[in-house]
Amino acid sequence: MAIKIECPNCKKRLPVSSTVCMNTKGKGCGTKLSQGTKIYWVSYRDPDGKKKRKRIGPSKKAAENFERKVKTDIAENKYIDRREIPKVLIKNFVEKSYRPWCKTNNRGYNTKKDFINKIVALWGNKYLHEMTNKDVEQYKWRMKKKRVMFNRVFSALSHMYTIAIEFKAIDAKLFTTAKKMYQEKSRLRYLMPDEVNELLDHCDGYLHTILTTALHIGARKSEILRMRLGENVNLDKRIITFDKTKNDEVRHIPINDTLLEELSRQAEGKKPGDYMFCRKDGTPFADVRKSFSTALKYAGIEDFHFHDLRHTFASNLIMDGVDLFTLKELLGHKDIKMTMKYAHLAPEHKSKAVKVLGRVFAQKQKVKIVNLGGHIGGH
């Protein structure tokens, strides 16, 4: 059993370590074999001793994985003589398999579809097995000034190949994912209380209630706009429940007095099951971008997104002394590491911690002195 590479020029198969198309007898076309041009083959004998060859493609890792699997299958008497997997165009796989899968399983499909469309535009006419590290690196270089966009497209591409492997449209991912994505700067834009009041002063009607809700429970925009009376919002028990969350965990958030007043007014004339924020026909608002942008403009607030209301909620709680674990529960973070980005806003918690030790040690010292005095007095 052996892995060989095929010269892209003369199609001669050579040892995997070859860097130039030239065999041990000095025959070959002399073409330099760079990583992006090599085509890997695996040659082996099946359990009956018949010679077999399998064209893998431009990925050495995929060739090694195939070789390892054949060896294991033969050793465990599980070998099956598989026919070549049919060639599948990326655009065909997207439309027939991946896009339908995302619509069914990804709640954020409306955002993700833009990245899927980009994949089709860039590589739609390639076959799944033709996608290489070289293709990814070329796109990454072109997108060096749009790093966030590259990360989103690459993340979608990588996930698409994971689904393609599950659907048996391809044997293995033919490009590596390690260290491919750009490092993103974490955004933490938030408003101080006076700015919050200025913004709310320039909102009215449903927008005022939506923003008040965001500022008082720290929920995501999609969660707020799809809240239903009774199902998510329980005014009698003063609790908001989200069961369809980003990390699939149920989250409960108490309703304070300010928010209770706003939501009670918003709920007038609605029956259980109705959307809290909806049009006259009962359908929920898809977005509030236009009215939100207008309010920001008149409030004189720049470089601020709706999601920054969630940062405003978290940041102001931390600055007022709420601990990180409680904030983690309110935000619905699965990992405390996500909540730690707000930790720098509460430098006092370190000084409070060492002050506790100061009191503890001082108390111990007093106890020691008292005991010592009693012992001396006994003599």
N, C-alpha and C positions, 0 to 999 in steps of 0.2 A: 504494500500500500504506500502511495507517495503523492505528494502535492507538487504539481508543476505549474509553470506559467507559460502563457501563450504570447508570442510576439504579435503585436497588433499589425505589423507590416506583412510578414511572410507566413504567419500562423504556425511557425515552428514551436513545438513544446520543449521547454528547457527546464533545468533544475531551478527550484524555487529561489535559490541564492543568486541567480544570474542578474547582472546589471546591464549586460550587452547581449544582443542576439548572436551567440556564438557557442557551438557545442564543443566537446572535448577534442573533436577532430578538426576543429578550426573552421567548421562550416556554419554559415548563417549570414544574415543580411547586414549585420553590424549595427542595427537600430539600438539606441540607448533605451533601456527599460526603466522608466520612472514609475513611481508608485501609482500615479493616476492612469497609466496606460496598460498596466499588467492585467491580464485575465487569468484567473486561477482555475485549474482543473484538478480533480482528484481521481487517481487511477487505483483500482483495487480488484480483488477477486471475490466473487460471491461464494457462498457455501458449496456450490457445485464445482468451483475452480474456474469458472468462466471469467475472462477479463472484462472489466467494466470501467467506463470512464464517465465522469460527471463534470459538466461545465458549470462552475459556480458563479463566476463573475469577477468584479474588480476588488472584492473584499477577501483579504487573507484570513481574517478572523472567521468569516463564514465558511471558508474552505476547511479550516482547522476544526470548526464545530461539526461540519458534515463528516469529516474523516473520523472524528472521535465517536460520532453517533453510529456510523457503520461498524466500527470495531466493536462497540458495545452491543449492538443488535446481533452481530454474528456470534459473539461470545455467549449471549443469552438466548440464542436460537429464536430471535425475534425479527430476523432480517426478512424484509419483503422487497421484492424487485419493483421499485416504484418507477413509474414513467415520469418523464420530464413534466415539471409543473408548467402549465400553460402560461405564456407571456401575457402580462396584464398591464395595460397602460395606466399610468397614475390617474389621469382624468377619468377613466372608466371606473377604476376602483373607488375613487372619491364619490362619484355620482351614484353608483350602484350599491356601494357598501358603507363607506365611511361617513358620508353626509347623513344618510338615514340613521346610522348608529348614533351619531352625535345629537341629532334631533330628538331621539328617544331617551338618551342617557345623560346628556349634558344640559343642565339648567341654564348655563350661560351660552347656549348656542348662538343667540342673536349677536353676541360679541365675537364668538369664535369663527362664525361663518366668513368674516372678512379675511381672516388668516388662512382659512381653507381655500377661499377664492384665489388668494395670492399664490398658494401652492400650485393650483391648477394653471394659473397664468405663467408661472415660472418653469414648471417641470411637467405639465400635463401630458405632453407628447413623449415623455420618456417612459420606458417600462419600469416597473417596480424594481427589478433586479439591476437596473442600470444606474441607480442613484449612488453616488460615491462621496467620499470626504471632499474631493476636489470641487464638486458642485456646491457643497455647503460652504466651503472656505471662500469660493469666489463670490457667493452671495453675501457672506459675512463682510468681506472687504468692501463691497459696494455699499453696504449699509452701515459703515462705521460712524456715520453722522446721524443715523437713526437706529440707535442700539436697542431701544425698547421694542421697536417694531420687529427687528431681526429676532430678538428673543421670543416674541410671541409666535412668529411664523415657524421658527425652528422647533419650539415646543409642540406646536400642532403637527409638524412633520414627523417628529419623533413618535408622538402618540399614534399617528396614522399607521406607521410601520408596526407598532405594537399590535394594533388591531388587525393589520394585514397578516401578521404571523398567526394570530388566533384564528383567522378565517382561512388559514392555509393557502393564502395567495402568494406567499413567499416563504422561504426557509428561515431566513435570518435578516436582521437589520444590517445593511451593507455600509453603514457609516457609523462612526463612533459619536457618542453624546458627551463624553467626558471633556470638561473645560471648553466646550464649544460656545456657550452662551456668554454674552458680555456681562460684566458686573454692573448692576444697576444701583444708582444712588437712591437711598430710601427717602421718600418725600414725607415731611411732617409739617404741614401747614395748618395752623389753627388760629382761631379768633379769641381774643380776650373778652371778658364780659361786656365792656363798653361797646366793642365792635359788634358783638352779638345783638345787643339792644338796637344799635344803629341799623343793622340789617333787617331785623324784625319790624322796625318802624316803617320800612319801605316795602313791606309785604302786607297783603290783605287776603281775605277769603280763604280758600283752600290752601294757597301757598303758605300763608302764615301758620296754619295748622300742621302742614307737612314739615316745614322747617323746625317748628317747635318740637314736633315728635322726634325728628332726627337729633336735635340737640339734647333732648331729655332721655332718650333710650339708646342712642349710639348705633342704631340699626343701619343696614345698607339700604340704598335707595330702592332696589328691587323688592326688598322685604317690606318696606313701608308702603309702597304703591300697591302691593297685593294683599294688604291686611284686610281681613273681613270681620265685620261685627259679629261677636259671639264665638267665632272660630279662633280668631287670633286676639281680638280685643274683648276682654271681659271687664266691663266698667263696674259691675257690682263687686267683684273680687279685687278690682284695681290691679289687674295683671295683664301683660301682653305676652303671648306665647308664639314662638316661631318653631314650627316642626319641619319645615322644608328649608333647611339652612345649607350654607356652603360646605360645611363638614359633616352634614347628615346627623347632627346631634340637636336634640330639642333644647330650646333656650327660653327661659322665663325672665321677664323684666318687670319690676313693679312700676306702677303708674303713680307719679307724685301729684300733689295738689294742682300745680300749674298745668300739667298735661291733662289731668282729669277734666278740668274746666274746658280746655280746647277740644278734647275728643268727645265730650258729652254734647257740646254744641254741634260738632260735625256729625254726630250720630242721629240728630233729630230727623225724624221722618224716615229713617232706615229700619229695616227688619233684619233679624238674624240671618247671616249668610251674605248680606250685601257688602260690596267693597266700600271701605271707608272713604276712599278718594276715587270718584268715578264721574263719568259723563252722565248726561240726562238719560241715556239709554241703559245705564247700569254697567257699562264696560269700564274697566280701570284705566286710569291715565297711564300711558306708555312712558311718558317723561315729562319733566317740568323745566326743560333746559332753557326755553325762551324766556319764561317769566322769571326764572331764577337769575338769569344773566341780566335782565332789566333791573331787578332788585339790587344786585351787586353794583351795577353801574351807578345807580342813584345813591347808594350807601357809600360810594367811593372806595370799594374794596376790590383789589386787583389780585390776579393770580390765585384764584380760589375756586375749587371744584366742589360739587355736591358731596363727594366722599370725604372732603376735608371737614365736613360737619361731624363725621364720626371721630376724626382726630380731635376736633374741638371738644366733644363730649369727654373723650378719654383724658386729654391733656388737663382740662380744668378740674376733673375729679382728682387726678394725681396731685396737682398743685394745691388742692385743698385738703390733702391728707389721706385720701382713700388708698388702701394698700393694693399692690399689684395683683395679688391672687383674686381679690374681689373684682377688680377691673377685668381680669382675664375671663371670669365667669359672665360678666355683663356683656362683654364684646363677643363671647362665643369662640374665643381662641382655643384651639386644640392643644397648643404647645405654649408654655409660658415664655418661650423665646420670642414669640411674636409680640407679646405684651411688653417685653423688656425695652423696646424702643422708646417707651415713655418714661423709663426709670430716671433718666437724667433730669427730668422736670421736678424730681423730689429729692434734692440733695440733703434735706433735713433728716431723712430717715436714717442716714448713717450716723449723724451726730446724736440722734435720739437713742440709737442702739448703744453707743459707747457711754452715754450718760446713764443708761440703765446699769451698766457694769460699775460705774462710779458709785452709784447708790448702793448696789449690792456689796461691793468691797468695803465701803464705809460702814455698812451695817455689821458685816462680819468682824471688822476691826473692833467695833464697840463691844460686841459679844465677847471677844477674846480678852479685852481689857477688864470687863466685869468679872469674868471667870478667874482671871489672874489675881484681881484684887481680893476676891472671896477666898482664894487659896492662901494668900498671905495673911489675911485676917485670921484664918483658922489657926495659924501658928501662934 
